[in-house]
């Protein structure tokens, strides 16, 4: 279990059918995004951590 800070959510409760997950993850990887993304599907849950390193 991770204890992660909860700041301002950019987006919450998006339907899985409405997003292109590979495109979203690629955009985050190629930007200056610092934070985390939590993904929940019926069979699993994931927390992806991002840190922009220059």
C-alpha positions in Angstrom: 0.0 0.0 0.0 1.3 3.4 -1.0 0.5 6.6 1.0 0.5 9.2 -1.8 -0.3 12.9 -1.4 -3.6 14.0 -2.9 -3.4 17.4 -4.4 -5.6 18.7 -7.2 -7.0 16.0 -9.5 -6.6 17.0 -13.1 -9.3 14.4 -14.1 -11.3 11.9 -12.1 -13.6 9.0 -12.8 -13.1 8.7 -16.6 -14.8 5.8 -18.2 -12.2 3.3 -19.6 -14.0 3.2 -22.9 -13.5 7.0 -23.4 -9.7 7.1 -23.2 -6.8 5.8 -25.3 -4.5 4.7 -22.4 -1.3 4.2 -24.5 -1.7 7.7 -26.0 -2.3 9.3 -22.5 0.7 7.5 -21.0 2.9 8.5 -24.0 1.8 12.2 -23.6 2.6 12.1 -19.8 6.0 10.5 -20.4 6.9 13.1 -23.0 5.8 16.1 -20.9 7.0 17.8 -17.7 4.3 16.0 -15.7 5.2 15.2 -12.1 2.8 13.1 -10.2 1.0 9.8 -10.4 -1.9 8.2 -12.4 -4.1 5.6 -10.8 -5.8 3.2 -13.2 -8.5 0.8 -12.1 -10.0 -2.0 -14.2 -12.2 -4.8 -13.0 -9.3 -7.3 -12.8 -6.5 -5.0 -11.5 -5.4 -1.7 -10.2 -2.1 0.2 -11.0 -0.4 3.4 -9.8 2.1 4.9 -12.3 4.6 7.4 -10.9 6.0 10.1 -13.2 8.9 12.5 -12.5 10.2 14.9 -15.2 14.0 14.7 -15.1 16.0 17.1 -17.1 
